[in-house]
């Protein structure tokens, strides 16, 4: 479901603070993810909390493009979370990648975490929750419901995602520090609840 406009004319008073949404859905108590970058795009988009809008990431006034393959899933964040490893760092929500067909920016999906991908970006550890939609009809990997099954039924997914994250930015800037299972992903989310 999409909750609010992403800046359409005439709807500026109808904005949702996506970071303030609950981490778990009210009805089914499932983890939620807010989509920032739809699957299949190369345009970097982030949610601007102060403006309450999805905006292109810019550098020197130019929109940033991923100079590699498009995003292999819907990249976004888990609302109601705040990761801050040190007092000087800027707190951000837990990042997540939902393996599903493309969803527009601002879509809120109920998900089932499958794994925790550990990225080493220039010496800084950046975990990313890898998930699938909770609704079976939205799944592109219908048999993947946990880390073990994902590896057994879809062995190429882990390698494909590793390659994408390693090559989406500057060469050599990111390496894969490891993978953990769905329990580690859920613990990581709970650790950073606001």
Backbone bond lengths (Angstrom), bond angles and torsions (degrees), N, CA, C in turn:
res aa  C-N    CA-C-N  psi(-1)  N-CA   C-N-CA  omega(-1)  CA-C   N-CA-C  phi
1 X - - - 1.450 - - 1.511 109.84 -
2 X 1.299 116.84 144.24 1.454 121.61 174.83 1.512 106.85 -103.18
3 X 1.328 116.50 128.35 1.455 119.95 -173.79 1.515 114.95 -90.63
4 X 1.316 117.90 -31.72 1.465 117.97 -174.51 1.511 111.08 -150.54
5 X 1.297 113.59 168.23 1.452 121.93 176.99 1.516 110.38 -67.07
6 X 1.319 116.87 152.01 1.459 120.78 175.12 1.514 109.61 -105.39
7 X 1.303 115.57 38.10 1.454 119.87 175.50 1.512 113.75 105.26
8 X 1.320 119.03 21.40 1.452 121.14 179.09 1.522 110.18 -67.56
9 X 1.335 118.26 143.29 1.456 121.05 -179.40 1.528 111.64 -57.00
10 X 1.300 115.57 139.50 1.463 120.39 176.16 1.514 114.59 85.91
11 X 1.328 117.50 -7.96 1.458 119.52 -178.41 1.524 111.98 -115.78
12 X 1.317 117.68 19.36 1.457 120.78 -174.85 1.518 113.05 -63.06
13 X 1.315 119.81 -25.53 1.453 121.89 179.11 1.516 112.20 -81.88
14 X 1.318 117.87 -6.70 1.459 122.93 -175.70 1.523 109.78 -108.64
15 X 1.322 116.35 66.35 1.461 120.52 -176.70 1.515 110.63 -112.16
16 X 1.303 114.47 149.57 1.449 121.84 178.66 1.521 108.79 -112.94
17 X 1.319 117.65 135.91 1.459 120.60 172.70 1.528 106.26 -86.72
18 X 1.331 115.17 95.55 1.461 121.06 -174.86 1.519 112.83 -63.38
19 X 1.331 117.91 -29.80 1.463 119.19 -179.97 1.522 111.43 -71.90
20 X 1.333 116.25 -19.57 1.462 120.99 -178.34 1.528 112.98 -92.12
21 X 1.327 117.71 -1.23 1.465 120.51 176.71 1.525 108.93 -66.16
22 X 1.319 117.90 157.18 1.465 119.09 178.15 1.531 111.71 -68.90
23 X 1.311 115.94 149.11 1.459 122.09 178.37 1.524 110.59 -66.63
24 X 1.316 115.92 -37.50 1.468 121.75 -178.11 1.521 109.81 -113.47
25 X 1.337 116.53 140.79 1.459 120.57 179.13 1.522 109.54 -65.46
26 X 1.320 115.73 145.74 1.468 121.29 -175.43 1.518 111.92 -66.11
27 X 1.321 116.04 -43.80 1.455 119.88 -173.41 1.523 113.53 -74.89
28 X 1.342 115.47 -51.02 1.465 118.78 -172.13 1.526 113.83 -107.36
29 X 1.335 117.42 -0.02 1.467 122.45 177.77 1.528 111.80 56.16
30 X 1.339 116.78 41.59 1.453 122.68 177.62 1.522 110.38 -104.60
31 X 1.330 116.66 150.83 1.467 121.52 177.42 1.528 108.55 -60.66
32 X 1.333 115.87 140.85 1.461 121.34 176.75 1.527 109.18 -111.33
33 X 1.338 115.77 149.01 1.459 122.23 174.93 1.520 107.90 -131.34
34 X 1.336 115.85 134.97 1.461 122.97 175.07 1.526 107.30 -96.70
35 X 1.326 117.10 123.93 1.466 121.73 -179.99 1.527 109.68 -78.96
36 X 1.335 115.98 127.59 1.466 122.23 173.26 1.531 109.74 -104.18
37 X 1.327 116.64 -49.21 1.465 122.54 -178.95 1.518 108.82 -115.80
38 X 1.333 117.30 111.89 1.458 120.15 179.42 1.536 112.24 -63.48
39 X 1.310 116.32 148.72 1.465 121.07 174.68 1.524 108.88 -54.85
40 X 1.328 115.72 139.01 1.452 120.19 176.42 1.510 115.64 91.20
41 X 1.322 118.93 1.32 1.468 120.76 179.66 1.527 110.61 -101.59
42 X 1.302 116.20 157.11 1.467 122.23 172.39 1.529 110.75 -113.70
43 X 1.337 116.94 -2.01 1.466 121.94 -178.48 1.518 109.53 -86.76
44 X 1.336 115.99 121.46 1.457 119.82 -179.74 1.521 110.15 -76.44
45 X 1.325 116.03 123.69 1.462 123.20 179.74 1.515 108.17 -130.42
46 X 1.324 116.73 139.24 1.467 122.29 176.94 1.522 108.82 -133.48
47 X 1.310 114.93 154.76 1.456 120.65 175.80 1.519 108.49 -83.63
48 X 1.330 116.53 124.84 1.457 122.88 177.74 1.527 107.03 -94.49
49 X 1.316 116.40 109.62 1.466 121.81 -175.63 1.522 112.39 -62.52
50 X 1.329 117.37 -43.49 1.468 119.15 -176.98 1.530 111.78 -68.99
51 X 1.323 118.37 -36.87 1.468 121.32 179.02 1.534 111.57 -87.77
52 X 1.333 116.55 -13.33 1.464 123.09 -175.81 1.532 111.03 52.29
53 X 1.348 114.26 49.44 1.467 121.87 179.37 1.519 110.58 -141.71
54 X 1.313 115.16 154.14 1.459 121.60 171.14 1.520 106.10 -88.99
55 X 1.342 116.04 120.31 1.460 120.36 -173.82 1.523 110.43 -128.22
56 X 1.339 115.95 148.15 1.466 119.37 174.79 1.530 110.14 -63.76
57 X 1.323 116.39 140.36 1.453 121.14 174.38 1.523 106.35 -74.17
58 X 1.331 116.58 127.89 1.461 120.12 -176.91 1.517 111.06 -122.93
59 X 1.327 113.74 148.80 1.453 121.04 173.31 1.516 105.93 -135.99
60 X 1.325 116.19 121.17 1.467 123.10 -176.70 1.535 110.76 56.00
61 X 1.329 115.92 38.16 1.464 121.42 176.40 1.516 115.41 78.32
62 X 1.324 117.33 5.95 1.464 121.22 -179.08 1.528 109.15 -114.36
63 X 1.345 115.59 132.31 1.458 120.60 178.12 1.519 111.05 -62.71
64 X 1.339 116.50 135.81 1.461 121.53 -178.65 1.522 111.07 -83.33
65 X 1.310 114.28 137.27 1.455 122.10 179.08 1.517 108.59 -121.29
66 X 1.315 116.56 139.91 1.456 120.78 174.96 1.523 106.43 -77.07
67 X 1.308 116.24 118.23 1.461 120.75 -177.67 1.525 109.87 -91.20
68 X 1.300 113.61 60.69 1.462 122.24 178.09 1.515 105.96 -160.81
69 X 1.285 117.39 -163.14 1.465 120.66 178.34 1.525 110.52 -63.78
70 X 1.339 117.62 154.96 1.467 120.26 177.98 1.531 112.08 -61.26
71 X 1.309 115.96 163.29 1.466 122.25 178.69 1.539 109.29 -56.65
72 X 1.345 118.12 126.61 1.466 121.11 -176.15 1.525 114.75 -78.96
73 X 1.309 117.44 -0.33 1.463 122.59 178.31 1.511 107.11 -159.94
74 X 1.307 117.33 -173.77 1.465 122.34 179.01 1.523 108.15 -88.79
75 X 1.329 115.88 111.84 1.456 121.80 -176.43 1.523 109.12 -91.16
76 X 1.312 116.08 131.93 1.464 119.70 -178.92 1.510 111.41 -164.56
77 X 1.336 115.15 -144.18 1.469 119.66 -176.92 1.513 110.91 -148.43
78 X 1.339 114.12 161.09 1.463 121.94 176.21 1.522 106.81 -91.31
79 X 1.350 118.52 115.55 1.467 119.78 -179.23 1.534 111.03 -67.18
80 X 1.328 114.94 159.49 1.464 119.92 177.56 1.514 113.29 74.11
81 X 1.343 117.34 13.77 1.459 121.57 177.48 1.523 108.66 -122.17
82 X 1.325 115.19 157.22 1.461 120.24 -179.58 1.521 108.68 -150.55
83 X 1.332 116.56 109.91 1.461 122.38 -179.92 1.521 108.83 -94.04
84 X 1.324 115.63 125.34 1.460 121.25 176.15 1.516 107.18 -149.00
85 X 1.336 115.83 106.68 1.461 120.18 -176.60 1.517 114.36 -82.60
86 X 1.342 116.39 -17.62 1.467 119.08 177.86 1.528 108.48 -147.68
87 X 1.318 117.22 158.66 1.470 119.70 -178.94 1.532 112.84 -59.53
88 X 1.329 118.25 -28.17 1.465 121.45 -177.35 1.528 113.01 -83.95
89 X 1.348 117.32 -17.17 1.467 119.16 -176.33 1.529 111.55 -80.14
90 X 1.322 115.11 151.55 1.458 121.81 178.15 1.523 108.36 -80.23
91 X 1.315 117.38 126.74 1.460 121.80 -179.73 1.519 110.11 -72.55
92 X 1.335 115.53 133.94 1.460 122.85 178.03 1.518 108.05 -132.92
93 X 1.333 117.01 155.98 1.470 118.26 175.85 1.531 111.20 -69.83
94 X 1.325 116.03 161.05 1.462 122.50 177.82 1.539 108.75 -62.22
95 X 1.348 117.90 123.23 1.459 120.40 178.61 1.529 111.20 -74.67
96 X 1.335 115.68 149.95 1.461 120.62 -179.14 1.524 110.32 -146.85
97 X 1.320 115.39 149.29 1.460 123.18 174.62 1.516 107.03 -123.20
98 X 1.342 116.59 118.91 1.460 121.43 -179.73 1.523 108.48 -101.56
99 X 1.325 116.01 119.05 1.455 122.13 179.92 1.524 108.92 -80.70
100 X 1.326 115.14 96.19 1.464 122.30 -176.99 1.514 108.35 -161.36
101 X 1.331 116.48 169.50 1.454 120.04 174.05 1.522 108.87 -61.64
102 X 1.318 115.77 160.95 1.453 121.48 -174.85 1.524 112.55 -56.80
103 X 1.321 115.09 137.27 1.460 123.56 177.46 1.525 107.38 -126.65
104 X 1.331 119.13 140.53 1.466 120.26 -179.25 1.533 112.23 -64.59
105 X 1.329 115.63 152.11 1.462 120.66 173.88 1.522 108.46 -55.47
106 X 1.309 116.77 135.64 1.456 121.59 -178.44 1.519 113.21 97.61
107 X 1.329 117.45 -7.07 1.464 120.19 176.66 1.523 108.29 -72.24
108 X 1.324 115.85 136.31 1.457 121.90 176.34 1.525 107.11 -109.24
109 X 1.325 115.82 118.96 1.465 121.51 -177.43 1.522 111.30 -112.38
110 X 1.321 116.50 138.02 1.455 120.71 167.20 1.522 106.03 -80.23
111 X 1.341 116.63 132.72 1.459 119.81 -174.34 1.519 112.51 -132.63
112 X 1.332 113.42 165.19 1.458 122.56 172.42 1.529 106.14 -117.27
113 X 1.340 118.74 113.29 1.465 120.07 178.05 1.531 110.86 -64.43
114 X 1.347 115.81 136.31 1.466 121.70 178.08 1.520 112.18 -107.85
115 X 1.349 115.73 -34.05 1.463 119.20 -172.84 1.514 110.87 -159.63
116 X 1.317 114.38 167.62 1.460 122.47 172.32 1.524 106.10 -123.22
117 X 1.332 115.89 113.76 1.455 122.71 178.33 1.522 107.71 -91.27
118 X 1.340 116.33 125.05 1.457 121.37 -178.10 1.520 109.21 -101.73
119 X 1.336 116.09 111.85 1.457 122.12 179.34 1.516 109.54 -101.05
120 X 1.317 116.19 139.29 1.463 122.42 172.53 1.525 105.49 -107.33
121 X 1.336 116.37 103.19 1.461 121.87 179.99 1.522 109.05 -104.40
122 X 1.313 115.30 102.01 1.466 121.88 -178.98 1.525 112.30 52.28
123 X 1.324 116.53 43.08 1.457 121.04 177.41 1.515 115.53 88.23
124 X 1.335 117.34 -2.66 1.463 121.58 179.42 1.534 109.58 -107.75
125 X 1.329 117.12 127.05 1.460 121.67 -179.63 1.529 110.14 -76.29
126 X 1.326 117.09 125.14 1.462 123.19 -179.47 1.519 110.11 -129.34
127 X 1.338 117.82 91.53 1.462 120.25 177.41 1.532 112.03 -71.09
128 X 1.336 115.96 145.41 1.460 123.23 176.99 1.524 107.63 -129.91
129 X 1.329 116.97 127.43 1.461 121.64 176.46 1.532 107.92 -77.50
130 X 1.320 116.82 128.26 1.462 122.36 175.38 1.525 106.34 -105.65
131 X 1.344 115.78 127.12 1.459 120.10 -172.17 1.528 111.18 -139.81
132 X 1.324 114.71 168.46 1.467 122.50 172.15 1.522 107.33 -123.87
133 X 1.335 118.10 158.20 1.464 119.41 176.13 1.531 110.98 -62.12
134 X 1.320 116.39 144.82 1.462 120.55 177.41 1.529 110.86 -68.65
135 X 1.336 116.77 -32.98 1.464 120.51 178.92 1.527 110.20 -75.02
136 X 1.325 117.42 119.54 1.471 119.92 -179.96 1.538 113.53 -56.11
137 X 1.309 118.77 -33.12 1.468 121.51 -178.93 1.526 112.48 -66.44
138 X 1.336 118.71 -19.75 1.462 122.59 -179.45 1.532 112.79 -94.16
139 X 1.308 117.22 -2.50 1.469 120.58 -174.43 1.522 111.82 -83.32
140 X 1.330 115.92 136.27 1.457 120.96 173.31 1.536 110.21 -97.63
141 X 1.324 116.65 -12.77 1.467 123.64 175.22 1.528 106.66 -120.30
142 X 1.333 117.72 75.79 1.472 120.93 -168.39 1.524 115.68 -59.90
143 X 1.328 117.91 -27.32 1.466 119.24 -177.63 1.519 114.16 -91.42
144 X 1.330 117.41 -6.15 1.469 120.68 -178.13 1.519 110.08 -86.08
145 X 1.314 116.23 109.97 1.468 120.64 177.77 1.521 111.62 -125.14
146 X 1.351 116.54 -7.22 1.455 121.42 177.02 1.531 108.25 -157.11
147 X 1.326 116.26 173.19 1.456 122.46 -175.43 1.532 112.00 -60.69
148 X 1.331 117.23 -45.36 1.466 120.85 -178.08 1.528 111.02 -62.31
149 X 1.329 116.98 -44.05 1.462 120.48 -179.06 1.524 110.96 -68.57
150 X 1.318 117.53 -38.73 1.464 120.54 177.37 1.525 109.97 -57.31
151 X 1.324 117.33 -46.63 1.464 121.19 -179.39 1.523 112.92 -68.30
152 X 1.316 116.64 -36.14 1.464 120.64 -178.59 1.530 111.60 -74.44
153 X 1.337 117.26 -47.12 1.473 121.51 -174.82 1.520 113.70 -85.78
154 X 1.327 117.95 -30.52 1.473 122.21 -176.00 1.528 109.17 -132.31
155 X 1.337 118.13 66.40 1.466 120.69 -173.71 1.532 114.13 -62.99
156 X 1.313 119.83 -22.44 1.454 121.68 -179.09 1.520 114.61 -79.65
157 X 1.326 118.08 -15.28 1.470 121.37 -176.83 1.526 110.99 -62.71
158 X 1.289 116.55 -46.97 1.474 120.55 -178.47 1.531 110.48 -59.78
159 X 1.331 116.39 -46.05 1.460 120.17 179.62 1.525 111.31 -65.18
160 X 1.330 117.85 -41.80 1.469 121.54 179.97 1.524 111.52 -62.71
161 X 1.328 116.80 -45.72 1.466 120.11 180.00 1.526 110.94 -66.31
162 X 1.320 116.78 -39.66 1.469 120.31 178.09 1.525 110.09 -59.33
163 X 1.327 116.96 -46.99 1.469 120.84 179.74 1.524 111.27 -61.62
164 X 1.335 116.85 -42.74 1.466 119.54 -177.98 1.532 110.75 -63.18
165 X 1.311 117.14 -49.00 1.467 119.59 -178.24 1.534 111.46 -65.02
166 X 1.328 117.87 -32.93 1.464 120.43 179.20 1.525 112.28 -70.97
167 X 1.318 117.44 -30.01 1.464 120.95 -172.81 1.523 115.20 -109.16
168 X 1.321 119.00 2.78 1.465 120.64 -176.66 1.527 113.03 -74.81
169 X 1.311 117.89 -19.46 1.464 121.30 -178.11 1.515 110.96 -121.11
170 X 1.313 115.99 -150.62 1.469 120.77 178.86 1.530 110.05 -61.46
171 X 1.333 117.01 139.76 1.468 120.23 178.95 1.532 111.87 -56.81
172 X 1.327 115.54 130.45 1.455 121.23 177.68 1.517 115.54 80.47
173 X 1.338 118.43 -3.81 1.466 120.75 -176.82 1.528 112.30 -75.17
174 X 1.340 116.74 -27.43 1.467 120.43 -177.05 1.522 109.95 -126.81
175 X 1.311 114.58 134.95 1.466 119.78 172.60 1.523 108.49 -129.47
176 X 1.315 115.91 160.23 1.462 120.86 179.64 1.523 108.32 -86.85
177 X 1.327 116.37 118.46 1.466 121.80 179.90 1.526 110.96 -88.27
178 X 1.341 117.40 -16.71 1.453 120.27 178.18 1.515 112.89 152.46
179 X 1.305 114.61 176.65 1.461 123.71 177.85 1.517 107.92 -130.20
180 X 1.328 116.67 144.66 1.461 121.62 174.25 1.525 108.39 -130.08
181 X 1.312 116.50 166.91 1.465 121.09 -174.40 1.526 113.31 -83.20
182 X 1.327 115.32 -176.58 1.467 121.77 -176.41 1.529 112.86 -63.42
183 X 1.331 117.60 -30.57 1.467 119.89 178.15 1.525 110.34 -65.98
184 X 1.321 116.51 -41.76 1.469 120.68 177.40 1.527 110.65 -63.72
185 X 1.341 117.03 -38.38 1.476 120.91 178.28 1.524 110.33 -62.94
186 X 1.329 116.68 -45.55 1.466 120.26 -179.98 1.527 111.14 -65.65
187 X 1.330 117.38 -39.70 1.468 120.65 177.20 1.523 111.05 -63.37
188 X 1.332 116.58 -39.62 1.462 120.29 179.48 1.528 110.36 -63.48
189 X 1.312 117.95 -42.04 1.466 121.97 177.50 1.532 110.19 -61.25
190 X 1.334 116.28 -49.75 1.473 120.74 -179.28 1.531 111.91 -61.68
191 X 1.329 116.81 -35.17 1.472 121.16 -179.67 1.526 111.67 -59.73
192 X 1.335 117.20 -34.07 1.461 120.76 -174.07 1.525 114.00 -106.82
193 X 1.339 117.79 19.45 1.469 120.28 175.17 1.510 109.21 -62.31
194 X 1.345 115.50 140.78 1.481 119.00 177.17 1.496 109.90 -82.71
